Amino acid sequence: MTMPPNQALQPMPVYEVRPRKDHRGADLISDALPFGRLWYDDPKAVANAMGYAEHFSRSQNAVIRVYDAVLEVARR
């Protein structure tokens, strides 16, 4: 699959879902976000953070990284 020249030069946004150090939810971190970081503190923090990243990047391809420790936070 080849990309048009204007898309080939644009970097792909990367979103990271990481556990908070205080164990109260998860952070969604990305340079593509207007404020750099969003905090989710509810039982579905990981799913909500991933949903936001998917919605925010719907017009372009993106990478969403979910770190393993986040899954442990979501189970509590």
C-alpha positions in Angstrom: 0.0 0.0 0.0 1.5 3.3 -1.0 0.6 6.6 0.6 0.1 9.9 -1.1 3.3 12.1 -0.9 1.8 14.6 1.6 0.8 11.8 4.1 4.2 10.0 3.8 6.0 13.0 5.3 3.6 13.6 8.2 4.4 11.8 11.4 1.8 9.4 12.8 0.4 10.5 16.1 1.2 8.3 19.1 -1.1 8.0 22.1 0.0 6.3 25.3 -2.3 5.0 28.1 -0.3 4.8 31.3 -1.2 4.1 34.9 -1.2 7.1 37.3 1.5 6.9 40.0 -1.2 7.5 42.6 -3.1 4.4 41.3 -6.2 6.5 40.6 -7.0 5.8 37.0 -5.0 6.3 33.9 -3.4 9.1 31.8 -3.7 9.5 28.1 -0.6 11.1 26.9 0.2 12.5 23.4 1.7 15.4 21.6 -1.4 15.4 19.4 -3.7 16.3 22.3 -4.4 20.0 22.8 -3.3 19.9 26.5 -0.8 17.1 26.2 -2.4 14.8 28.9 -5.8 13.7 30.0 -6.7 12.0 33.2 -9.3 9.2 33.5 -10.5 8.1 36.9 -13.3 5.6 36.7 -13.7 1.8 36.4 -13.5 2.1 32.6 -10.5 4.5 32.5 -8.5 2.5 30.0 -11.5 1.9 27.6 -12.5 5.6 27.9 -8.9 6.8 27.1 -8.6 4.4 24.1 -12.0 5.6 22.9 -11.0 9.2 23.1 -7.7 8.5 21.2 -9.6 6.6 18.5 -12.1 9.5 18.2 -9.5 12.2 18.2 -7.5 10.5 15.5 -10.4 9.3 13.3 -9.2 11.3 10.2 -5.8 9.8 10.2 -3.8 6.7 11.2 -2.5 6.6 14.7 -0.7 4.4 17.2 -2.3 3.7 20.6 0.0 2.1 23.2 -1.5 0.6 26.3 1.0 -0.3 28.9 0.4 -3.6 30.9 0.3 -1.9 34.3 -2.8 0.1 33.1 -4.7 -3.2 32.9 -4.0 -3.9 36.5 -5.3 -0.4 37.5 -8.5 -1.0 35.4 -9.2 -4.3 37.3 -9.2 -2.7 40.8 
